[in-house]
Amino acid sequence: MPYAAWQADPVTTDPTLLDDLEWRGLIAHSTDPAALREALTEGSVRFYVGFDPTAPSLHMGNLVQLLTAKRLQRAGHTPYALVGGATGMIGDPRQSGERTLNSLDTVKEWVEKVHRQIEPFLDFEGPTGATMVNNYDWTASLSTIDFLRDIGKHFPVNRMLARDVVRTRLEDGISYTEFSYILLQSMDFLNLYRDHGVRLQFGGSDQWGNLTGGVELIRRSDGGRAHAFATPLVTKSDGTKYGKTEGGALWLDPQMMSPYAFHQFWLNVEDEKVGELLRIFTFLTHEQILDLEAQTAEKPFLRAGQKALADAVTTEVHGQAETDPAKAAAAALFGGGDLRELNRHMKSEHPDVEWNDEQATELISAQAYSATDS
């Protein structure tokens, strides 16, 4: 069904949403800002954000998008979470070189894992209930001829060559597979626009060319109007990526990074970045964040901002049941807390494991120092 046939859902929306996103520093780029503001205030907007299963777990960068989607849904808009079963077979081109292609079975397995990781962040019930989609469903049966005629026809090669990542890769070479990724992601937006009335897409700032490609495809192919915005890349004070640690990515899967190590990461961020990360990764109010920034500036040794950040993000990702023992472990090992109480908690959580207090303490300590080393 074309976009024009869709009516706005009868849902009350929050007119301050865009102001809040801007205050939190979550708008790095956007298509026509005035038109985007008008769309978000005149009624409920159906929007989508995509996640490619290029690994068995989502990571810190994906978390920015998950929490942003949650903010939009809370404000009365309707999310479509796209897991890229098709685009994950290719992978978006990156500066560092050609990606290793994963098998169909591997991608399918990772699709399911990513699907399960997304679900807790969104509400799937009610008038703004989320919908999960997989672009493999509409891409797998598409013929090459139809793809080139219906999609490729709308993409001038000179504009594709002008993308920063493509220009960077031209000297060493870029495959046609990765070069064509923008067409697939743009086709996703067109398909969701036609079939579901989706009018907004957002993603990381490194995806900006792909986001605007979808907006332009909708205009060229259907004469329709759509919107896009990009969130900023979260970096350390020295400009390097925050999503990576010396031990690897900051994974959301507790099997790949323990809740304790996850909590420790946030507890140890630089003082000068606390305010920015509280804005992006928590749902604390403006007043609460400004107060924590002031406390951090006045008494940085108390680490009030880092503690609030670590507790809030760990609870958001892993739940309160995992945050409490992570806090207790940190207090016991570094703040004079009681390890015996934590040992009792571990034994109650794992009644099938036979260990004494000394063994439990050794395990907690090993996890702690492993986390701080990474």
N, C-alpha and C positions, 0 to 999 in steps of 0.2 A: 504494500500500500504506500503511495507516495506521501511525502511529508505533509503536503497541504491538506490531506484528508484527516490528519490527526488533530484532535482537540486537546487542549491543556487539561490535565487531570484536576478535578475539583479539590485541591489541597491547599491549605494555607502555607505560604512560604515566608521565610525570614528575610525581610528587605535589607538587613544589615550583613548578609552573608559575604558579599564581595568586599565590603569594608573590612570585615574580620579577616578574610583571606589576605588582603593587602597588608593589614597591620601585622599579621604573622609572617609576612615575607614570602607568601606562597605563590605569588604571581610574578614570574620572571619575564614572561612574554604573554601576549594575548592578541587575538584578532580584534577588530574594532571594539575598543573598551566600552564605548557608549552603548553599542548594540548588545554586547555581552551583559552589561548591567541591566539593560531594558529586558532582555530575555529572562534573566534570573529573578526579576522583580514582578513581571507581569503574570507569572503562573509557574506551575511545576514543570521543570525541564527534565527530559530523559537524557541521561548522559552516559558515556562509557569510558572505561579505562582498561587498558590491556596489559596482560602479563604473559611473557613468553616463557615456556618451560625449558630453559636452556641449562637448568641445574635441578637437582632434586628438592631444592628449597628456595623460597623467596629470601630476600636479604634486606638490609637497611634501606636501600634506595627504593625498593618496592613498598616498604612500610610507609614512606612519604605518601605514595599514591593511595594506599589502603586507607590511611587516616584522612586524607583529603576527600576521598569518596564518602567516608563516614560523615564528615562535616557537611557535605552537600546533601546527603540523605537526611540528616538531622534537620536541615534547613528546609525540607519539604520537596526535595528533588529525587528523581528515581534512577537508581544505578543499574547499569548493565556491566557486569564484570566479565571481560573477555579473556579466556585462557587460549593462548595461541597454539593450538595443535598443529596448524599449518605453518604459521610464521616461525614457530619453534623448531621446525625441521630445517630452517635456513639460518635464522639469526640475523639481527640487524648489524650492518657493517660497523666495525669499531676501528679506532685509530691504530691499535696494536697489530692488526693483521687479520688474515682469514680465519674464520671459526672452524672448528672441527665439527663435521656433520654427525649428528647422532642418529641411531637407527629408529625406525618407526615404533618399534616395541618400547625402546627407552623413552621416547618422547611421550608415548601414551601413558607409561607408568608415571612420568613426571607430571603430566597433565592432571592425573588423579591426585597426586600429592599437593600440587599447587591449588587445585580446586578445594581440597580440605582445609588448606591454610587460609584461604580467602573467606570462607564461610563465616567464621566467628566475628568478623569485623562488620558485617552487614546484616540488616534485618530483611528477611525474605517474606515477611507477611505484611498485610495492609495495603493501602492504596499506593504507597511508594515502595512496595516490596521489591527487593533486588531480583535480577534475573542473571543467571550464569549462562554464558554462551561459549562455544568453541568454534573458531573460524575454520577448522578442518571440515565442519559440516557443510559449508557452502563453497569450499575451495577444492576439495578432493575430486569432485566430479566435473569441474570446469575444464572445458577443452582449451587447448592452446590457442586455437583460432579465435574462439570467443573471448578469451582473455586479452589477446592482442587487439582485437577489434573494439571491444566494449570498454576496456580499461586502458591499455597501452596507448590508444589513439589520443588520449587526453593529456599525455605527459611529454612535453617538449624535452628532448635530450639535453639541450643546453642548460635548462634549469636543473636537471638532475645532476649534471656535471658540476654545477656551481655549489653544491652542498659541500660544507667544510670537510666532512669525513671522506667524501669521494675525492675531492681535490688532494687531500693528504695521501690517499692511497694510490693515486694514479701512477706515480713514479714506480712504485714497487709492484703495482698490479692489484686489481680487484676483480673478482669473478663476476660474471653476468648474474649469477645467483644472488649474491649480496647486493649488487647494483640495483636489482629489481625489487628489493625488499619494500621500498617505498610504495610500489604499486599494490602490493598485497595489503599493507596496512591501510592504505587509502581506500582500497576496495572494501575492507571491513567496515569503515565508517559509512560508505555508500550503502552497503547492504543493511546495516542497522538503521540508517536513516530511512530507507525505503520500507523495510519490513517491521520496524518497531517505533518509528518516529523519533529516533535519537537525534538530537540537534547539537550536542556538545561533546567534545572529547578533550581530555587533558592527559598529560604525561610529563615525564622529566624534560628538562630543557635540552638534553641531548637528542630528544625526539622531535624537536620543533619542526624540522623539515618534513617529517612524516605526518605530523599533526596538520600542518597547513596544506600538505598534499591532499589529505582527505577533504578538507574544506573546499579546496579548489576543484577537486573531482566532482563533488556534489553540485557545485555551481556550473561547471562545464557540461556535465552529463544530464542533470535534471533541472537546471536553472534554479536550484534551491539555495537556501541560506542556512549556513551552519556556523558554529563557533568553536574556538579552541583556546586553551591556555596551557602554559607550561610552568611547572614548578621548578625552583632553582636546584642546581646541584649542590648538595650539602658537603662542605669541605672543612678541613681543619684550618687552624689559623695560618698555617704555611701554604695553604692552597691545595694540598693533596686530598685525595678522596677520603671521606670519613667511613665509607662503606667497607673499607678494607683494613684489616689488622695485619700484623706480621705473621700471624698464624692462619690467615685466610679471611674470607668474607665474614661479615657480621650476619650470620644466618638466623632465621626465625625458627627453624626446626630445632626442638630441644635435643634431638639425637645428634645434631651436627654442632650445636653450641649449647652448653648447659644453661638453664635459667640463671644459675649463679654467675657464670662467666658473662652472660648477657647483662645482668644487673651491674657487675663490676665495670663493664665497659662504660656505661652511662655515669657511674659513680666517679669515674676518673677523667671525665672530659675537662678541657681547659676552662678556667674561670671566664675568659673573654668570650667563650662560645655558649655559655649556659643559657643566656637569655634567648639567643637565636634558636637553640634546640628545644627549649621549653615552649616557644611559640609554635614550632613546626610539629613537634611530636607529642604534645599533651593537649588536653581539653581544659586545662586550667583557665580561669578567667583572666582578662587583661589585668585587673587589679592584683590578682594573686601572683601573676608573673612579674609585674613591676615591683611588687614587694620583695619577691625572691631575688630579683636583680639587685635591688638596693641592699639586701642582706649580704649578698655575695660580694658586692663592692666594698661594704663597710667591714665585714668580718669574713674574708675568704676562707680562713682556716676552719670555720664551722661547716663549710661545704653545704649550706642549706639548699642552694639551687640544685647542686648535683644530686643530693639525696632525694629531693622531690622529683627530679627528672628520672632517676633510676627507678624509683618506686612506681611512678606513673606509667612509664613505658613498659616495664617488665610486667605489670599487672595487665596492661592493654594486650600484650602479646601472649603471655603465659598464664595469666590469671592470678588472683590474690593468693591462691593456695601455693603457688611457686614463689611468689614475691616474699611472703613472710619468712620462709626458711633462708632465702637468699639474704635478706636483711639481718636475720639472726646470725648467720654464718659470718657476715662481714663484721657485725658488732662483736662477736665472740673472738674472732681472730685478730681484729685490728682496733677494736674499741672497748675491750674489757668486758664483753658480754660473757654469758655462761654457756660453755660448750655442752654441758650435761643436758640442758634443756633442749638444745638442738639435736643431740644424740637421741633423746627420747622421741622427738618428732620423726627422725629418720627411721627409727625402729617401728613406729606406728604406721608410717607410710609404706614400709617394706617388711611386713610381718613374716614373709616367707624366707627372709635372709637371716641367717644366724651369725651375729657378730656381737662382740663386747664393746664397752665404751671406748677402749683404746683403739680398736679397729675403726669404729665410726669416726673418731676424732682424726685418725690418720687419713681417712678418705676425704673428709671435709677439708682438711689442710691441703691435701694434694690438689683438690679441685680449685681451692682458693689461689694457690701459688701458680697453678697452670693458667688461671684466668688473668692474673696480674702480669704474668710473663708475656701473654699474647697481646 
